[in-house]
């Protein structure tokens, strides 16, 4: 089924069912971001790939240039919908990098063939080479190549938690005391995997006030997986840090300088770990790696604010004249407090983040 619509410049184009579905998915995702009705970064990344897949299946584009322009515009729309969320934008920019390199590689082989030069698989192309590529030219099988790339990213996304957990045996040893903060499904899988490998260890869970997601995490580990757990208020962590073997946390975003945008309460806990020289391991799938720096003008580290009802009771406000109460969701954690990042593609120190960014995202 096709329908005729007008583009922004007045051009009449025929759009098929896949394009209409993509436009609907984009609108739904945009509204979800604005209203905060999504449950996790993983959900956002998954829905973003589904949206892109629908668009690529449509006949509304003719060459790589049009796909790349749509991807950049979509990334901007989703970023503006919720500036504190970067998962959707990260997935889009990663796909942009793949499309650029696939297109340039095909043109390089094509040009070599036309010049009677030996064709070979080209190495990774740098930004200088990409800058001279004309993406309006046609290349064979571009649509199927992009769809295959989306399938690969989807498969990686679904297996990211399990791939991270595979490293648990290397980092958790017998009689370790592990400290974690709040609830993280990635950390939970990591600890459960270590338990399955016959590791005997104890977990201290900081409650992560004022949201207290640590209570759910502690109950899950103790009741379902029979892991010894101690639940502790955030303010008491410093007193036990001296007996902690390592701190293992998840995070919302990894910034380009190696810093974190993590759940509120992480910063003081990791300062305590630094004081006692306790190693800090951060578990994160690669889609949480953001190309933004904390000092960028267009930075997406903007915090999210929620209702302060968990901090101050409504009746107490009557005696708090002219008081402003803020409940922030995230902390910024500088890279010097992090020992190691464990991604689904391997483990790296904060100093290696710049290389991961170069390999993952297009150079601006």
Buried (B, 14 or more C-beta within 10 A) or exposed (E): EBEEBEEEEEEEBEBBBBBBBBBEBBEEBBEBBEEEEBEEBBEBBBBBBBBBBBBBBBBBBEBBBEBBEBBBEBBEBBBEBBBBBBBBBBBBBBBBBBBBBBBBBBBBBBEBEEEEEEEEEBEEBEEEBBEEBEBEEEBEEBBEBBBEBBEEBBEBBEEBBEBBBBBBBEBBEEEBBBBBBBBBBBBBBBBBBBBEEEBEBBBBBBBBBBBBBBBBBBBBBBEEBEBEBEBBEBEEBBEBBEEBBBBBBBBBBBBBBBBBBBBBBBBBBBBBBBEEEBBBBBBBBBBBBBBBBBEBEEBBBEBBEBEBEEEBEEEEEEEEEEEEEEBEBBBBBBBEBBBBBBBBBEBBEBEEBEEBBBEBBBEE
